């Protein structure tokens, strides 16, 4: 209790403001916004490659197959991941992660048994898998989460990865024939992700008790 109180005292208003901005940037809430406010979205900030002449293709091209096409798809991920690492360092210095630990701890501990510091990765996993994966690795390398917590969180992220983004942009044909609205579909995916993570959580606990 004393430790939690001491931690809260060290978190200033700037850290909470930084956390709010980071959540907005990673949430995808302003992805389709118009005007200057669209900069409050990570995808818009990452930008896109320009088009080559009248072909309509960018640097990656179109119609590729096999390992070469896979390499170019991976190459496409380098700029946003590099940009995110820099963005993360800035918000970490501003105290966003300390505020995240306080804000998300009451939610993530009961839901999946993981610390509140996973909160930003938890939010970003709704719209993208790459950023959340980088954050999870960094949390583990920094000693903020254990190996079991990393396994549980990875199980949550892997199933229905980037559920909002992929359902809206990649799942258009499925949405068109689905008998329910888009919102309930995402809720169902979210619940299933939680169920999967807690199955892994239970397996790990039983394994630990057995050992």
Buried (B, 14 or more C-beta within 10 A) or exposed (E): EEEEEEEEEEBEEEBBBBBEBBBBBBBBEBBEEEEEEBEBBBBBBBEEEEEEEEEEBEEEEEEBEEEEBEEEEEEBEEEBEEBBEEBBEEBBEBBBBBBBBBBBBEEBEEBBBBBBBBBBBBBBBBBBBBBBBBBBEBBBEEEBBEEBBBBBBBBBBBBBBBBBBBBBEEBEEEBEEEEEEEEEBBEEBBEEBBEBBBEBBEEBEEEEEEE
